[in-house]
């Protein structure tokens, strides 16, 4: 899905990886989160992605898994109380699929943020490269502009699986 001629615009993985601990039941609980249905980028799709990112950031409160579930890692949709970073990524993915974005263009990724804390984001794989939807900012940024160290991402060819070992060029 990522053209070889667009080196640096897309996260390109070197190997398969196990799913993050909190995502082991992701596909069983949320089948839509692991769909591989693809499709072309529609006109104004990036604007839709930008709107959804901002709207969910504005309407969802950040609440840790420890506070909400009394455990360190639990991947779920946000509750009325809110959610943590992977919950934001999941609800953004669900909403964008509902609005017609092909599921294969939406990949959950884990990373170390600028403070080197564990973090999860949603990757939108558009014609111009991989853009990051992040609960820490309303701006869409290319993955290379985030300052994050990407650890794992859903496999673009099969989102039920995960990949790692990303080139940093």
N, C-alpha and C positions, 0 to 999 in steps of 0.2 A: 504494500500500500504506500510506502514511502519511497519516492523515486530516488534512485542512486545518485542522480545528477544534483540533487538538492542536499548535498553533504552539509551537515551541521544544522539543518532546519528541523530534522526529525531525530527523536531518540531511537538509536539503532542498538539493539541488544546483541551481545556476543554469545549468550547461553541461556538455557532454561534455568528456572529457579523455583524453589518451593513457594507456595503462597504465603503471604504474611500470616502470622498466627491468628489474628482476628478475622482473616478472610477465608479460613479453611471451609466454612459452611456458606460462603457468599452465594454461590450458584444454586445451592439447594434452597436457600431462603428467598433469594431474589433472582429468579431465572432471567429476567430482563437485563440484569447487570452483567450477564455472561453471553448474551446473544452475539452472533457474529455476522448478522445481516448487514451488508454494506450498501452503499449507494453514493451517487455523486454529491458533491457539495452543491447546495441550492443557492441561488442568488440571495443575498442578505442573511445567510446563515450565521456568519461571524457576528453580525449585529444582534441576532437572536441569542447567540451564546453569551455575548456581553450583557444583554438585558437579564437573562436568567441568572448569571453569576452575581450581578448587582442585587437583584431582587431577593435571592436566597440569602446573601450576606446581610441584607438589611432586615430580613424578617426572622432570621434564625439566631438564637442566642447561643454563644459558645459555653458548653458545659462538659466537663471532663467525664470520662467513663467511670473513673474512681468515684466521683460525686453521684453520678446517676445510677450506676449498676454495681457499685462496690467491688469493682475489679479493674484491672489495668487496661485491658483491651477487649472491646466489644464492638463489632461492626454492625450498625443498624441505621435505620432512617432516624432523623431527629424526632424526638418526642415533643410534647407541648413545652417541656422545660428547655429543650434545645438539643445540641449534640456537639461532638468534637469533629476534628478535621475530616475523618473518613466518613462520618455521617453527612457532612456538608457535600462531600464528593458524590456520595450515593444519591442524595436527593437531587442534586444538579443533573446527574446522569439520567435519573428517572424522568425528570421534567423535560429535559431535552429530547429524550426518546418519545415522550408523549407529544411533543410539538413537531415530530417528524424527522429529527436528526437520526441518521443511520447509527445503530448501536456500535458498529465496528469503528466508528470515528470517535468514540468516547471511551477512554481507557483510564482506569484508576491506577495511580502510581504512588509509591512511597518514596520518601526522600529524607535527607537531613536538611533542615532549613538553615537560614543564615547564622543562627545561634547553635547549629548542629544538634537540634532536637529532632526527634522522630516526627514526621509530618506526612499527611496524605493529601493529594490533590487529584483533580480530574484533568486529563489531557484531552484536548480537542484536536484531532488530527485533520487539519484543513489543507487546502491546496497550497497555502503559504508556509506550512510547517506546523509543528506541534505547539499549540498555545495552552497555557496553564490557567485553569480556573482554580482560584485559591481563596479560602475563607479569610486569609490575612490581608487581602487587597481586592478592590473592585476592578482593578486594571487587569486586562488580559496581557500576558507577557509570553514571549517565546521562551521555551524551556531553558535556553542558554542565558537568558537575561535574569533569571530568578536568583542566581547565586546558590542554588540548591545542589546537593549531591544526590542524584537519583539512584535509588537502590534497586527497586523492582517496579515492574509495570505489567498490567495484563498484556498477554501476547496479542498483538494486532491480528494475527491469523487465527487465533483461537482464544478468546478472552476467558475461557475456563482455566487456562494455564497462565503462568507468569514467566517473565524473562528478566535478566539482569546483565550487568557488565556493559554499561553504556559508554560509548566513545565520548570524550569530552572536547573534541575539536570544535 
